[in-house]
Amino acid sequence: MYAERLRSTLPALRDRIAAVCARAGRDPAEVTLVAVTKTHPLEAIDAAVEAGLTDLGENRVSELLQKAAARPGGVRWHMIGHLQRRKAPELIGVADLIQSVDTVRLGERLSRKAQELGVEVGILAQVNTSGEASKGGFGSEREGPFDAPATLSEILALSELPGLRLEGLMTMAPFVHDEAVLRPSFSRLRELSEHLRCADPSIGTTLSMGMTNDLDLAIEEGSTMLRIGTALFGPRPT
């Protein structure tokens, strides 16, 4: 089922990405596609890899660990969901990129475990650029509009933790279709990235933003990494 679905959905998605990149004057090769396999069975992973999709995203620690153990090798695993500090160490050595590091305290927990194991962990700092109370991320504790200077200071502190490699930033835009709401969520992340790299050029340029419903705007605003589930695999199993 999944292999058959991807034969139509993946080319359509790549055509959509290429068209948006052409309008924005960008190279589609600049945009990494992370296939979100959360709640989908191993059949979806097999079909994704067969189709050439090797960056896969999961929302839950337990599901990522189980799938990574069942399908070792050939996959770059992304943790994209909310991460509890007590579970965070389990991902080290398994997840290739932890996208949802939303506090310095979580970063410190990962840093301690990484140093204990003698490894370096790739992370993204999750930023709440929309101001939604329901979303986590750096900036969530602010009252009122997104506070770039304060968020900048906190993320710079995160970047200094040993054992962590800050590859860039991630955000989740509001689940709406209003461009006037969505576009600022993405542009703020890009602008924050520019300020961060001025302060610390070692911070990576990854901007993980954009999902099935808003990827066009995300690419126009500089996304380098899309997290796509529904457009590839269809509705998640219940």
Number of C-alpha atoms within 10 A of each C-alpha: 9 17 18 9 14 21 13 11 17 18 12 14 17 13 13 14 20 17 15 20 20 13 10 15 10 16 12 17 11 14 20 17 22 23 26 28 25 20 14 19 13 15 11 22 23 15 19 24 16 12 13 9 19 19 20 25 26 23 18 17 20 13 15 22 17 11 17 18 11 10 13 10 9 10 17 17 24 26 25 25 16 17 19 12 16 10 13 17 18 15 22 19 12 19 23 18 22 26 26 24 30 23 20 18 12 18 24 17 15 29 23 16 19 19 14 10 12 10 15 17 24 18 27 28 27 27 28 28 30 23 22 15 11 8 19 21 21 25 27 23 14 14 10 10 12 21 17 17 12 12 22 18 12 16 25 17 12 24 23 14 16 17 22 22 20 26 21 24 25 30 26 22 23 17 11 10 10 10 11 8 14 21 18 17 24 27 18 19 27 22 13 19 20 15 15 23 15 11 13 13 11 14 22 17 18 21 27 29 26 25 23 14 14 20 20 19 21 27 25 18 22 22 25 20 21 24 23 21 20 16 17 23 23 13 10 12 9 5
